[in-house]
Amino acid sequence: MSDWVQLATFATGFEADLAQQSLTEAEIPCLLRGNQAGMFGAGFQGPVMGGITLYVPSAAIDTARDLLELDE
């Protein structure tokens, strides 16, 4: 994963899933990493300890930031 960089960390699965879907629709590859399931199961969308981190290829970082309207 050396050419992938961290784009953002989200507090909830819901926020992370929305960002992932936006990037996917724009054909920007992305990867979510975090402890989403926990004791509540895979469908849990509330706050997650440690957050959920979204990664994109380093070549797509600027486009992804612009799309999600994130600050650097």
Buried (B, 14 or more C-beta within 10 A) or exposed (E): EEEBBEBBBBBBBBBBBEBBEBBEEBEBEBBBBBEBEEEEEEEBEEEBEEBBBBBBBEEBBEBBBEBBEEEE
